[in-house]
Amino acid sequence: TADASKFAPQTKLEDMLKSLVMTVKQIKTEKGCYEVYALDQAGKKINNAYNAETLQQVDNAEAGEG
């Protein structure tokens, strides 16, 4: 759980996801993670969590919740 001042900009994450051909619907901040709701190329719903400081995907999509 990084301090909010150390978070990478959400726009950087959004650009990264768009480069992976994802359509971002919503990004929420949850306990040091960005929780992403998106659609993949096939239109399948995606719910992933990313470390808000490093933008690395977190294994547990529910990591920021609780």
ZIKA-V215956 format. One record per residue. PHI is phi in whole degrees, 0 to 359 (none if undefined). Layout:
phi=PHI
phi=PHI
This chain:
phi=none
phi=279
phi=293
phi=303
phi=291
phi=263
phi=297
phi=288
phi=298
phi=301
phi=298
phi=294
phi=295
phi=298
phi=297
phi=298
phi=291
phi=297
phi=292
phi=268
phi=60
phi=250
phi=258
phi=282
phi=264
phi=201
phi=232
phi=244
phi=260
phi=224
phi=47
phi=82
phi=235
phi=263
phi=263
phi=250
phi=248
phi=211
phi=240
phi=275
phi=305
phi=275
phi=88
phi=283
phi=290
phi=238
phi=227
phi=237
phi=247
phi=230
phi=301
phi=290
phi=269
phi=258
phi=64
phi=277
phi=293
phi=267
phi=301
phi=261
phi=296
phi=265
phi=303
phi=278
phi=266
phi=132
